[in-house]
Amino acid sequence: MSPSSLSTAGVLLITVPAVAFGGVSLLTFLMRNVPGYNDNPVRRSLWRAGHAHAGVLVLFSLVAMLYVDQADLSDGLKSLVRILIVAAPILMPLGFFLSVVRPSDTKPSKLIGLTVVGGAALAVGTLTLGVGLL
């Protein structure tokens, strides 16, 4: 692996305990019946989605880093692919969490748009990587 892919993978691995801590936090909210979580189905669902997306996308990004250096892409495109693929596990969960940050929020704010931006980054990054591997 190139130094760039290794450092990107290192940063992604450092985020895994944060995702695990988030899962423990959500479980604590659920078990302790924290106001604004159990009694707010929109917030509960979006936070659960944010946590799930963070975990899955961090693992996906780690696997993708193994392929970036193998792709027939310029160095600039490889850097762009790394950035786009790593942006998804940041932007998508942020959109889910921040769109219902207040316990009284019953519908997502405009920050839910971060999920779309993260999804677009993931789509462009993976499509570019896939084409580069063909």
N, C-alpha and C positions, 0 to 999 in steps of 0.2 A: 504494500500500500504506500501511496505517496505521503509525504509529511502532512499535506493539507487534509487528506482523507483521514489520516490517523488522528490529527488534532480535532477534526470535526467529530469523529467517533468518540474521542475522549470527552468532549463537551457533552455529547449525547448520553454517554454512560454516567456522567456526573448528575444528569437530570433524573435518572431512574429513582434514586432515593426520594427526590422531591415528589415524583408521581406517587410513590408508595405512601409517603406521608399524607398526600392529598386523599388517598383512599382510606387511610386510617381516620383522617379528619371527618370524611363523609360518613364513615361507619359510626363514629362517635356521635355525630349529629343525629343519626338515625336512632341509635340505641338510647340516647339521653333525651330524645324528643325535644331537640332544640327549637325554640320558636323561630318561625321564618323558614324552616327547612321542611320538617314533616308536614306542617299545616299549609305549605305552599307547593302544590304539585308542579307548577311551572318551574319554579326555582329548583326544586328537587330533581326534576327530569333534566333540565339543562345542565345542572352541575354534574349529574351522573354522566351525561353525554360528554361533557368537557373532560372529565376524568378518564373515561373510556377512550376517547379520541387521543388524549395525551399519551396514554400507555401504548396503545396500538401503533400510533404514528412514530413514537420514539423508537420502538423496536423495528418498524419498517425502515426508518431512516438509517438505522445502524446497518441493516442488511444492504440497503441501497449503496452505502459507502463502499462496500466490497466490490461493487460493479462499476463505480464511476471511473476508476483508473483503467479499467479494461475497455471502456467505450472508445470508439473511434471519433473523438470530438477534440476540438482545439482546447488548449489550456483555459482560455476564457470561458468557453461553454461548459467545461468541467466545473469551473468555479461557480458559474451561474447555476448549474444543476445542484451542486452542494447547497448553495444558499436557498434555492427554491424548495428543495426537499426538506431541509431543516426548518424552513419558515412554517411549514404546515403544522408540526406539533407545537409550535408556539402560538400561531395566530388562531387556529381553530379552537383550542381550549379557551384561550383568552376571550374569544367572542362568546362562547357559551357561558363562562363565568361572569364576565363583566356586563353582559346584557341584562342580568338580573342580580345586580350587586346588593341592592337593598332588600331586606327581608320582606318588605311590603310590595315589592314589584310583582305584578300579576301578568305582565306581558313583557317580552324582551324589548330592550331599547335598540336604538340604531346600531349599537356596538355588535349586535348579532351579525352584522355585515362582515366582521372580521373572519367569521367562519367561511364565508364565500371567498374572501381574498385568500385565505389559507388553502381552501380547496382548489382554487385556480392555480396557486403556486405549486401544489402537489401535482395537479394534472399536467402542467407545462413541464415541470421538472422530470416527472416520470416518463412522459411522452418523449422528451428530448433524450433522456437516458436510454430508453428502449430503442429509439431509432439509431442512436450511436452504437448500440450493441449488435444491431443487425448486420 
